[in-house]
Amino acid sequence: MVKSPKWYLKFEIGSGSNNN
C-alpha cells in the first residue's frame, strides 16, 4: 500500500500518525 512516499507521508500525518 506504499506506492508513493509523498502521498504516504501526507496520509500518515492526515490520519493522525496511526502507524507510529
DATADA-V560108 format. One record per residue. N is the residue number from 0. RES is the residue in one letter. PHI is phi in degrees with one decimal (* if undefined). Layout:
n res phi
N RES PHI
N RES PHI
//
This chain:
n res phi
0 M *
1 V -105.9
2 K -90.9
3 S -116.1
4 P -62.6
5 K -65.3
6 W -73.3
7 Y -63.8
8 L -62.7
9 K -64.8
10 F -64.5
11 E -63.2
12 I -63.2
13 G -68.9
14 S -74.6
15 G 99.6
16 S 53.6
17 N -72.0
18 N -73.3
19 N -92.7
//
